Amino acid sequence: MKGYIDLYLLPVPKKNLTAYKKISNKFGKVMKEYGALEYREFLGDDLKMKGIVPFPDRVKLKKGEILISAVVGFSTKAQRDRINRDVQNDPRIQKMIQEAMENPMAESDRMLYGGFSTLVKV
């Protein structure tokens, strides 16, 4: 079954949320320009369930931070690999990365990431 996603979890200080959203919107548009099928980001608001390790514990969410989840959809892993390579070489993205390194708005070393192939699609 076709379908592939990249999933990210990133803690972002609430005070940086407006700036983060602006950058993410630009990033998502570039991803789609290169062929991603979908780019969505979500704010964590119901993250604790009894008996299960919650996401905030995994990323060590600090007071004043909010957990962001991003999903980027692709048709295949090969398409994902090509798009990610091309996006990383895009001058707009290189500029965004440089700016993020100079003025980080989140601690990227606490980000969780993975690529997932489709198991079930109803």
Residue frames as a rotation matrix with the C-alpha (Angstrom) as fourth column:
MET 1
0.583 0.812 0.000 0.00
0.812 -0.583 0.000 0.00
0.000 0.000 -1.000 0.00
LYS 2
-0.258 -0.671 0.695 1.38
0.638 -0.659 -0.399 3.38
0.726 0.341 0.598 -0.98
GLY 3
0.769 0.428 0.475 1.69
0.026 -0.764 0.645 6.29
0.639 -0.484 -0.598 1.35
TYR 4
-0.085 -0.847 -0.524 4.47
0.895 0.167 -0.414 7.70
0.438 -0.504 0.744 3.47
ILE 5
0.848 0.314 0.428 4.69
0.114 -0.895 0.431 10.40
0.518 -0.316 -0.795 6.11
ASP 6
-0.521 -0.850 -0.077 7.34
0.395 -0.160 -0.904 12.20
0.757 -0.502 0.420 8.08
LEU 7
0.681 0.715 -0.158 6.22
0.427 -0.211 0.879 12.90
0.596 -0.666 -0.449 11.64
TYR 8
-0.494 -0.817 0.296 7.85
0.248 -0.459 -0.853 15.51
0.833 -0.348 0.430 13.86
LEU 9
0.696 0.561 -0.449 7.29
0.643 -0.208 0.737 16.43
0.320 -0.801 -0.505 17.50
LEU 10
-0.374 -0.841 0.391 8.90
0.583 -0.541 -0.606 19.68
0.721 0.002 0.693 18.59
PRO 11
0.253 0.414 -0.874 8.61
0.932 -0.348 0.105 21.66
-0.261 -0.841 -0.474 21.84
VAL 12
-0.305 -0.265 0.915 8.26
0.588 -0.808 -0.038 25.37
0.749 0.527 0.402 21.11
PRO 13
-0.807 0.047 -0.589 8.15
0.488 -0.509 -0.709 28.17
-0.333 -0.860 0.388 23.69
LYS 14
0.170 0.979 0.113 4.66
0.930 -0.122 -0.346 29.69
-0.325 0.164 -0.931 23.63
LYS 15
0.325 -0.097 -0.941 6.22
0.046 -0.992 0.118 33.15
-0.945 -0.082 -0.318 23.31
ASN 16
-0.663 -0.657 -0.359 7.70
-0.367 -0.133 0.921 32.06
-0.652 0.742 -0.153 19.93
LEU 17
-0.241 0.617 0.749 4.52
0.503 0.740 -0.447 30.52
-0.830 0.269 -0.488 18.55
THR 18
0.733 0.546 -0.405 3.59
-0.020 -0.578 -0.816 33.37
-0.680 0.606 -0.413 16.19
ALA 19
0.125 -0.779 -0.615 7.08
-0.922 -0.319 0.217 33.51
-0.365 0.540 -0.758 14.65
TYR 20
-0.680 -0.356 0.641 7.25
-0.209 0.932 0.295 29.71
-0.702 0.067 -0.709 14.50
LYS 21
0.204 0.859 0.470 3.91
0.416 0.358 -0.836 29.53
-0.886 0.366 -0.284 12.69
LYS 22
0.690 0.013 -0.724 5.10
-0.512 -0.698 -0.501 32.05
-0.512 0.716 -0.475 10.10
ILE 23
-0.343 -0.906 -0.247 8.26
-0.885 0.224 0.408 30.06
-0.314 0.358 -0.879 9.35
SER 24
-0.587 0.170 0.792 6.38
0.068 0.985 -0.161 26.74
-0.807 -0.040 -0.589 9.33
ASN 25
0.549 0.833 -0.065 3.87
0.071 -0.125 -0.990 28.12
-0.833 0.539 -0.128 6.87
LYS 26
0.402 -0.503 -0.765 6.71
-0.887 -0.422 -0.189 29.12
-0.228 0.755 -0.615 4.51
PHE 27
-0.646 -0.699 0.307 8.40
-0.631 0.715 0.301 25.74
-0.430 0.001 -0.903 4.97
GLY 28
-0.193 0.679 0.708 5.17
0.200 0.734 -0.649 23.87
-0.960 0.017 -0.278 4.27
LYS 29
0.741 0.466 -0.484 4.59
-0.310 -0.403 -0.861 25.83
-0.596 0.788 -0.154 1.07
VAL 30
-0.058 -0.842 -0.537 8.09
-0.993 -0.006 0.117 24.97
-0.101 0.540 -0.836 -0.15
MET 31
-0.676 -0.153 0.721 7.52
-0.249 0.968 -0.027 21.29
-0.694 -0.198 -0.692 0.69
LYS 32
0.287 0.873 0.394 4.32
0.260 0.325 -0.909 21.28
-0.922 0.364 -0.134 -1.35
GLU 33
0.572 -0.163 -0.804 6.01
-0.714 -0.581 -0.390 23.18
-0.403 0.797 -0.449 -4.17
TYR 34
-0.476 -0.846 -0.243 8.49
-0.875 0.428 0.225 20.30
-0.086 0.320 -0.944 -4.42
GLY 35
-0.401 0.386 -0.831 5.72
-0.464 0.697 0.547 17.69
0.790 0.605 -0.100 -4.43
ALA 36
-0.991 0.137 0.012 4.70
0.053 0.465 -0.884 16.87
-0.126 -0.875 -0.467 -0.86
LEU 37
-0.478 0.877 0.052 1.03
0.534 0.244 0.810 15.87
0.697 0.415 -0.585 -0.86
GLU 38
0.688 0.724 0.053 0.25
0.320 -0.367 0.874 17.43
0.652 -0.584 -0.484 2.48
TYR 39
-0.619 -0.784 -0.048 1.85
0.381 -0.246 -0.892 19.55
0.687 -0.570 0.450 5.18
ARG 40
0.507 0.822 0.260 0.06
0.035 -0.321 0.947 20.01
0.861 -0.471 -0.191 8.49
GLU 41
-0.749 -0.662 -0.038 1.06
0.086 -0.040 -0.996 21.13
0.657 -0.749 0.086 11.97
PHE 42
0.369 0.888 -0.274 -0.87
0.301 0.164 0.939 20.66
0.879 -0.429 -0.207 15.19
LEU 43
-0.294 -0.353 0.888 -0.81
-0.727 -0.520 -0.447 22.10
0.620 -0.778 -0.104 18.71
GLY 44
-0.582 0.053 -0.811 -0.72
0.400 0.887 -0.230 19.52
0.707 -0.459 -0.538 21.48
ASP 45
-0.422 0.468 0.777 -3.65
-0.709 -0.705 0.039 20.06
0.566 -0.534 0.629 23.84
ASP 46
0.693 0.585 0.422 -4.63
-0.721 0.573 0.389 16.62
-0.014 -0.574 0.819 25.17
LEU 47
0.182 -0.831 -0.525 -1.34
-0.639 0.306 -0.706 14.88
0.747 0.465 -0.476 25.83
LYS 48
-0.738 -0.440 0.512 -1.76
-0.673 0.431 -0.601 12.81
0.044 -0.788 -0.614 28.97
MET 49
0.359 0.803 -0.476 -3.43
-0.626 0.585 0.516 9.43
0.692 0.113 0.713 29.21
LYS 50
0.340 -0.181 0.923 -3.29
-0.870 0.312 0.382 7.29
-0.357 -0.933 -0.051 32.30
GLY 51
0.565 -0.161 0.809 -1.04
-0.003 0.980 0.197 4.26
-0.825 -0.113 0.554 31.89
ILE 52
0.666 -0.344 0.662 0.74
0.738 0.178 -0.651 5.51
0.106 0.922 0.373 28.76
VAL 53
-0.273 -0.822 -0.500 3.99
0.752 -0.507 0.422 7.48
-0.600 -0.261 0.756 28.51
PRO 54
0.748 0.640 -0.176 2.89
0.417 -0.659 -0.626 10.94
-0.516 0.395 -0.760 27.33
PHE 55
0.524 -0.513 0.680 4.69
0.684 -0.222 -0.695 12.82
0.508 0.829 0.235 24.56
PRO 56
0.748 -0.256 0.612 5.62
-0.383 -0.920 0.083 15.72
0.542 -0.297 -0.786 26.88
ASP 57
0.762 -0.496 0.416 7.66
-0.254 0.362 0.897 13.31
-0.596 -0.789 0.150 29.01
ARG 58
0.559 -0.540 0.629 9.58
0.768 0.624 -0.147 12.08
-0.313 0.565 0.764 25.95
VAL 59
0.283 -0.437 0.854 10.55
0.598 -0.616 -0.514 15.55
0.750 0.656 0.087 24.75
LYS 60
-0.358 -0.377 -0.854 10.97
0.930 -0.222 -0.292 16.86
-0.080 -0.899 0.430 28.31
LEU 61
0.117 0.541 0.833 8.43
0.554 -0.731 0.398 19.64
0.824 0.415 -0.385 27.75
LYS 62
-0.773 -0.469 -0.427 9.27
0.623 -0.434 -0.651 22.63
0.120 -0.769 0.628 29.94
LYS 63
0.081 0.773 -0.629 6.99
0.736 -0.472 -0.485 25.16
-0.672 -0.424 -0.607 31.56
GLY 64
0.117 0.054 -0.992 5.98
-0.321 -0.943 -0.090 27.76
-0.940 0.329 -0.093 28.99
GLU 65
-0.848 -0.405 -0.342 6.38
-0.457 0.233 0.858 25.40
-0.268 0.884 -0.383 26.01
ILE 66
0.382 0.921 0.077 3.79
-0.671 0.334 -0.662 23.85
-0.636 0.202 0.745 23.75
LEU 67
-0.448 -0.519 0.728 4.24
0.081 0.787 0.612 20.64
-0.890 0.333 -0.310 21.81
ILE 68
0.159 0.392 -0.906 3.91
-0.890 -0.341 -0.303 20.92
-0.428 0.855 0.294 18.04
SER 69
-0.125 -0.150 0.981 3.32
0.264 0.948 0.179 17.90
-0.956 0.281 -0.079 15.83
ALA 70
-0.027 0.062 -0.998 3.94
-0.864 -0.503 -0.008 18.13
-0.502 0.862 0.067 12.10
VAL 71
0.109 0.120 0.987 2.96
0.314 0.938 -0.149 15.64
-0.943 0.326 0.065 9.42
VAL 72
-0.213 -0.215 -0.953 4.26
-0.839 -0.460 0.292 15.76
-0.501 0.861 -0.082 5.86
GLY 73
0.423 0.511 0.748 2.56
-0.072 0.842 -0.535 13.40
-0.903 0.172 0.393 3.41
PHE 74
-0.435 -0.589 -0.681 4.14
-0.821 -0.050 0.568 11.75
-0.369 0.806 -0.462 0.41
SER 75
0.577 0.637 -0.511 3.13
-0.791 0.591 -0.157 9.01
0.202 0.495 0.845 -2.00
THR 76
0.787 -0.390 -0.478 6.26
0.340 0.921 -0.192 6.91
0.515 -0.011 0.857 -1.38
LYS 77
0.656 -0.656 -0.374 9.46
0.388 -0.132 0.912 6.88
-0.647 -0.743 0.168 0.65
ALA 78
-0.225 -0.753 0.618 11.46
0.948 -0.024 0.316 7.43
-0.224 0.657 0.720 -2.55
GLN 79
0.267 0.394 0.880 9.39
0.585 -0.792 0.177 10.55
0.766 0.467 -0.442 -3.27
ARG 80
0.979 0.080 -0.187 9.99
0.203 -0.479 0.854 11.72
-0.021 -0.874 -0.486 0.32
ASP 81
0.260 -0.962 -0.085 13.74
0.694 0.125 0.709 11.20
-0.672 -0.243 0.700 -0.04
ARG 82
-0.274 -0.326 0.905 13.84
0.921 -0.359 0.150 13.17
0.276 0.875 0.399 -3.31
ILE 83
0.554 0.580 0.597 11.69
0.386 -0.815 0.432 16.02
0.737 -0.009 -0.676 -1.98
ASN 84
0.901 -0.240 -0.360 13.66
0.299 -0.257 0.919 16.32
-0.313 -0.936 -0.160 1.26
ARG 85
-0.077 -0.974 0.214 16.94
0.870 0.040 0.491 16.41
-0.486 0.224 0.845 -0.69
ASP 86
-0.213 0.046 0.976 15.63
0.785 -0.587 0.199 19.08
0.582 0.809 0.089 -3.06
VAL 87
0.804 0.563 0.191 14.10
0.317 -0.677 0.664 21.15
0.503 -0.473 -0.723 -0.26
GLN 88
0.633 -0.625 -0.458 17.36
0.537 -0.071 0.840 21.11
-0.558 -0.778 0.290 1.72
ASN 89
-0.413 -0.821 0.395 19.14
0.855 -0.200 0.478 22.52
-0.314 0.535 0.784 -1.34
ASP 90
0.376 0.631 0.678 16.58
0.775 -0.615 0.143 25.28
0.507 0.472 -0.721 -1.89
PRO 91
-0.595 -0.699 0.398 18.11
0.396 -0.685 -0.612 28.71
0.700 -0.207 0.684 -1.11
ARG 92
0.067 0.693 0.718 14.98
-0.525 -0.587 0.616 29.80
0.848 -0.418 0.324 0.78
ILE 93
0.904 0.254 -0.344 15.27
0.096 0.663 0.742 26.83
0.417 -0.704 0.575 3.11
GLN 94
0.032 -0.963 -0.267 19.03
0.847 0.169 -0.505 27.27
0.531 -0.210 0.821 3.51
LYS 95
-0.504 -0.140 0.852 18.36
-0.120 -0.966 -0.230 30.87
0.855 -0.219 0.470 4.57
MET 96
0.538 0.777 0.326 15.69
-0.511 -0.007 0.860 29.70
0.670 -0.629 0.393 7.04
ILE 97
0.701 -0.348 -0.623 18.10
0.576 0.791 0.207 27.13
0.421 -0.503 0.755 8.52
GLN 98
-0.385 -0.897 0.215 20.84
0.614 -0.423 -0.667 29.75
0.689 -0.125 0.714 8.88
GLU 99
-0.256 0.376 0.891 18.44
-0.483 -0.848 0.218 32.16
0.837 -0.375 0.399 10.59
ALA 100
0.798 0.590 -0.127 17.20
-0.231 0.492 0.840 29.40
0.557 -0.640 0.528 12.90
MET 101
0.310 -0.774 -0.552 20.78
0.814 0.516 -0.267 28.58
0.492 -0.367 0.790 13.87
GLU 102
-0.628 -0.565 0.534 21.51
0.290 -0.808 -0.513 32.24
0.722 -0.167 0.672 14.62
ASN 103
-0.634 0.526 0.567 18.22
-0.762 -0.549 -0.343 32.83
0.131 -0.650 0.749 16.49
PRO 104
-0.833 0.319 -0.452 16.78
0.243 0.945 0.219 29.50
0.497 0.072 -0.865 17.59
MET 105
-0.338 0.798 0.499 13.12
-0.828 -0.504 0.245 29.64
0.447 -0.330 0.831 18.54
ALA 106
0.853 0.495 0.164 13.05
-0.514 0.747 0.422 26.03
0.087 -0.445 0.892 19.77
GLU 107
-0.097 -0.877 0.471 15.51
-0.806 0.347 0.480 23.41
-0.584 -0.333 -0.740 20.99
SER 108
0.401 0.303 -0.865 15.75
-0.866 0.435 -0.249 21.18
0.300 0.848 0.437 17.93
ASP 109
-0.651 -0.689 -0.320 17.87
-0.524 0.712 -0.467 18.65
0.549 -0.136 -0.824 19.83
ARG 110
-0.732 0.485 0.478 14.68
-0.296 0.405 -0.865 17.73
-0.613 -0.775 -0.153 21.74
MET 111
0.016 0.740 -0.673 12.71
-0.992 -0.073 -0.104 17.15
-0.126 0.669 0.733 18.53
LEU 112
-0.288 -0.002 0.958 11.45
-0.033 0.999 -0.008 13.65
-0.957 -0.033 -0.288 17.79
TYR 113
0.018 0.210 -0.977 11.26
-0.956 -0.282 -0.079 12.58
-0.293 0.936 0.196 14.14
GLY 114
-0.514 -0.237 0.824 10.53
-0.007 0.962 0.272 9.53
-0.858 0.134 -0.496 12.07
GLY 115
-0.528 0.352 -0.773 9.39
-0.843 -0.112 0.526 8.37
0.099 0.929 0.356 8.64
PHE 116
-0.445 0.502 0.742 6.44
-0.244 0.729 -0.640 5.99
-0.862 -0.465 -0.202 8.48
SER 117
-0.919 0.214 -0.331 5.03
-0.275 0.253 0.927 3.85
0.283 0.943 -0.174 5.69
THR 118
-0.107 0.983 0.151 1.30
-0.972 -0.135 0.194 3.15
0.211 -0.126 0.969 5.48
LEU 119
-0.967 -0.095 0.236 0.08
-0.171 0.930 -0.325 0.05
-0.189 -0.354 -0.916 7.26
VAL 120
-0.343 0.927 0.153 -3.70
0.878 0.375 -0.297 0.62
-0.332 0.032 -0.943 7.20
LYS 121
-0.954 0.207 -0.218 -5.76
-0.260 -0.932 0.252 3.12
-0.151 0.297 0.943 5.21
VAL 122
-0.475 0.863 0.174 -9.51
0.687 0.487 -0.539 3.00
-0.550 -0.137 -0.824 5.66
